[in-house]
Amino acid sequence: MKIAIPSEDEKGLESEISMHFGRCRYYTFIEIEDGELKNVEVVKVSFEEHGYGELPEFIKKHGANLVIAYGMGERAIDYFNNLGIDVITGVKGKIKEVVEKFVEGKLFIDANWKNSGEFGKHEH
């Protein structure tokens, strides 16, 4: 399994999850095999502005089959799903801790993320 996580900076596992996947400049890609982290790669988004579907295609190109994010619109989620990529939203915190909790099956998901101040300020 390969997970893509929108990241606040290029610090990989030490980064915080970006509050909105479409605005972040970095993605941390984490490979997990048999419940263990096998590889971590930070990739800078190569474009400043993006059109519909470009970020899902970028993430697919890097081999991820799961995205863990805080905020994401329904159209983006549908696009990912159509590419065969699962999406978990409502997750925040340090990437290392998030991945550890995911592997343990104890990931906390904020069911009210759409009502948070940060995501609510995003204009579509």
Order of alpha helices (4+ residues) and beta strands (2+ residues): beta-beta-beta-alpha-beta-alpha-beta-alpha-alpha
